[in-house]
Amino acid sequence: MTDVVARIEWAVEVTGRVVDAVADTQWRIATPCAPWDVHTVLNHTVGGMHIFAALLNGTEPGRAHEDDWLGEDPKAAYRAAAAADLAAWTRPGALDTTVRIALGPLPGPVAALVHLTEVCVHGVDIAVATGGESLLDEDLCEHLLTTMRQTPGFDSFRVPGVFGPELPAPADAAPHIRLLAFLGRSTC
């Protein structure tokens, strides 16, 4: 399962590249994660990174998930969250921790997969919205899609506010497009 931590590290890096490429005029553009715009998706992602880091370290995050985590500089906020997040996930014993999130208590490896999904998919949401798709790692998206398809009971996450029903996507579509379609997100 340490492979999932390496994938989190890579997803944080890739999403960081996507965030760094967001133009000042793009923060209020709609994303495939409707009804959220780029700013809201990034705020949710940064909040989640801080919350997971705090929970893994046995501390309190100090704010609610949807509070303002971005302040005046969303890109700097992402970099700070990324540093805290990676320090927490790469510390010895991180995967031995039970993480209590809104979904309930999760064993470390399951929590890591949930977190990987959040960081990767929201990075894709932002990239699609802002035209940054060339910055994505298609192998990472393909791996995550395959993992989700093979996860027993995945359909239990297809509820409002989490994932929608799978949408059709061409078999030859890029992995990030098929990943979003699998999660019920439209890229049109």
C-alpha positions in Angstrom: 0.0 0.0 0.0 3.0 2.4 0.1 2.3 2.6 -3.6 -0.8 4.7 -2.8 1.4 7.2 -0.9 3.7 7.5 -3.9 0.6 8.1 -6.0 -0.6 10.8 -3.6 2.8 12.5 -3.9 2.6 12.4 -7.6 -1.1 13.6 -7.7 -0.1 16.5 -5.4 2.7 17.5 -7.8 0.5 17.2 -10.9 -2.3 19.2 -9.3 0.2 21.8 -8.2 1.3 22.3 -11.8 -2.4 22.7 -12.8 -3.0 25.2 -10.0 0.1 27.2 -10.9 -1.2 27.5 -14.5 -4.5 29.0 -13.5 -4.8 32.5 -14.8 -6.1 35.3 -12.6 -9.2 35.5 -14.7 -10.0 31.8 -14.4 -10.9 31.4 -10.7 -14.7 31.8 -11.3 -14.9 29.4 -14.3 -17.3 26.5 -13.9 -15.8 23.0 -13.5 -17.0 19.5 -14.3 -17.6 19.3 -10.5 -20.9 21.2 -10.8 -21.9 23.5 -9.3 -18.4 24.5 -8.1 -16.1 26.9 -9.9 -12.3 26.6 -10.0 -11.9 28.7 -6.8 -14.4 26.5 -4.9 -12.9 23.2 -6.1 -9.4 24.4 -5.1 -10.6 25.6 -1.7 -12.3 22.2 -1.1 -9.1 20.4 -2.1 -6.8 22.6 0.0 -9.2 22.2 3.0 -9.2 18.5 2.5 -5.4 18.4 2.4 -5.1 20.3 5.7 -7.8 18.2 7.3 -6.2 14.9 6.3 -2.8 16.2 7.5 -4.2 17.2 10.8 -6.0 13.9 11.3 -3.0 11.9 10.4 -0.9 13.9 12.9 -3.5 13.5 15.6 -4.4 17.2 15.7 -7.4 19.3 14.9 -7.6 21.1 11.6 -8.9 24.3 13.2 -11.5 25.0 10.4 -14.4 23.3 8.7 -13.8 21.8 5.3 -15.6 24.5 3.3 -14.2 27.5 5.3 -11.8 29.8 3.4 -8.5 28.0 3.1 -7.2 30.1 0.2 -7.1 33.6 1.5 -5.6 36.2 -0.9 -3.2 33.8 -2.7 -4.8 30.5 -3.8 -1.6 29.3 -5.3 0.5 29.9 -2.2 -2.3 28.3 -0.2 -2.1 25.2 -2.3 1.7 25.0 -1.9 1.4 25.2 1.9 -1.3 22.6 2.0 0.7 20.3 -0.3 3.7 20.6 2.0 1.6 19.7 5.1 -0.2 17.0 3.3 2.9 15.2 2.0 4.7 15.5 5.4 1.7 13.7 7.0 1.3 11.0 4.4 5.0 10.2 4.1 5.7 10.0 7.9 6.4 6.5 9.2 3.2 4.7 10.3 0.8 7.0 8.4 -1.0 4.1 6.8 -1.4 2.5 10.2 -3.6 5.4 11.3 -7.4 5.2 11.4 -8.7 8.4 9.9 -12.2 9.7 10.9 -13.8 11.7 8.1 -17.4 12.5 7.1 -17.5 9.0 5.5 -16.7 7.5 8.9 -13.6 5.9 10.3 -11.3 4.6 7.6 -8.2 2.4 7.9 -5.1 4.3 6.6 -4.9 2.6 3.2 -8.6 3.3 2.5 -8.2 6.9 3.6 -5.2 7.2 1.4 -7.2 6.0 -1.6 -10.0 8.4 -0.8 -7.4 11.2 -0.5 -5.7 10.2 -3.7 -9.1 10.4 -5.5 -9.8 13.8 -4.1 -6.5 15.3 -5.1 -6.3 13.7 -8.5 -9.9 14.2 -9.6 -10.1 17.8 -8.4 -6.9 18.5 -10.2 -8.5 17.1 -13.4 -11.6 19.2 -12.7 -9.5 22.4 -12.6 -7.4 21.3 -15.6 -10.5 20.7 -17.7 -12.1 24.0 -16.7 -8.9 26.1 -17.4 -7.5 24.4 -20.5 -4.7 22.8 -18.5 -5.3 19.2 -19.6 -1.8 18.8 -21.1 -0.4 19.2 -17.6 -2.2 16.0 -16.4 -0.6 12.6 -16.0 -2.8 10.3 -18.0 -1.2 7.2 -16.5 -2.2 8.4 -13.0 -5.8 9.0 -14.2 -5.9 5.5 -15.9 -4.6 3.8 -12.7 -7.2 5.6 -10.6 -10.0 4.7 -13.0 -9.0 1.1 -13.0 -8.8 1.0 -9.2 -12.2 2.6 -8.9 -13.7 0.1 -11.3 -12.2 -2.8 -9.3 -13.3 -1.4 -5.9 -16.1 -3.6 -4.5 -19.1 -1.5 -3.5 -17.9 1.6 -5.3 -21.5 2.4 -6.4 -22.4 3.2 -2.8 -20.5 6.5 -3.4 -22.8 7.4 -6.2 -24.9 9.8 -4.1 -25.5 13.6 -4.4 -22.5 15.5 -3.3 -20.1 12.7 -4.0 -20.3 11.0 -7.4 -23.1 10.8 -10.0 -24.1 7.9 -12.2 -21.5 7.0 -14.8 -21.8 9.0 -18.0 -20.9 7.6 -21.5 -17.4 8.4 -22.8 -15.7 7.2 -26.0 -13.5 4.2 -25.4 -10.6 6.0 -27.1 -11.1 9.2 -24.9 -8.1 10.3 -22.8 -8.0 8.6 -19.4 -8.9 11.9 -17.6 -12.1 12.2 -19.7 -13.1 8.6 -19.0 -12.3 9.1 -15.3 -14.6 12.1 -15.0 -17.3 10.3 -17.0 -17.0 7.3 -14.7 -17.6 9.7 -11.7 -20.6 11.3 -13.4 -18.9 14.5 -14.4 -19.6 16.0 -17.8 -16.8 17.7 -19.7 -19.1 19.3 -22.3 
